[in-house]
Amino acid sequence: MKQKDLKIGMSVRIAEGHSSGNGGRIGYVVKKGKFKSYDGLLEIEGAKIDIQEPLLVLVEAEHLEGVKKEDLPKGWAEYDL
């Protein structure tokens, strides 16, 4: 996926085998842009992804693919606890 195609709130899947150890996980884009890695050695152009864990994952744009969010049946709702 290209950086310009990323949108805040968009559902994405992290590519299998990604170096973050979260390959195959689905989350949503919280912020996009250029970020320093947690150790400060690398600059990553991509997005911060919320994968419903107590941390945000930094992922390069080319390691993300858009995912269509499944619609819930009428009368159902989804909540994050």
NORKA-V119028 format. One record per residue. N is the residue number from 1. PSI is psi in whole degrees, 0 to 359 (999 if undefined). OMEGA is omega as a letter, one per 30 degrees, with the letter a starting at -180 (* if undefined). Layout:
[[N/PSI/OMEGA] [N/PSI/OMEGA]]
//
This chain:
[[1/149/l] [2/149/a] [3/317/a] [4/339/a] [5/347/l] [6/140/l] [7/144/l] [8/133/a] [9/353/a] [10/137/l] [11/133/a] [12/157/l] [13/135/l] [14/135/a] [15/142/l] [16/140/l] [17/12/a] [18/145/a] [19/344/l] [20/344/a] [21/5/a] [22/24/l] [23/137/l] [24/348/a] [25/149/l] [26/138/l] [27/196/l] [28/154/a] [29/124/l] [30/320/a] [31/147/l] [32/155/a] [33/207/l] [34/132/a] [35/149/l] [36/143/l] [37/164/a] [38/330/l] [39/355/l] [40/5/a] [41/331/a] [42/152/l] [43/125/a] [44/129/l] [45/110/a] [46/236/a] [47/157/l] [48/126/a] [49/130/l] [50/117/a] [51/24/a] [52/36/l] [53/168/a] [54/32/l] [55/158/l] [56/142/a] [57/129/l] [58/124/a] [59/135/l] [60/143/a] [61/321/a] [62/350/l] [63/17/l] [64/148/l] [65/142/l] [66/146/l] [67/133/l] [68/126/l] [69/131/a] [70/136/l] [71/138/l] [72/153/l] [73/154/a] [74/133/l] [75/352/l] [76/154/l] [77/156/a] [78/133/l] [79/143/l] [80/128/l] [81/999/*]]
//
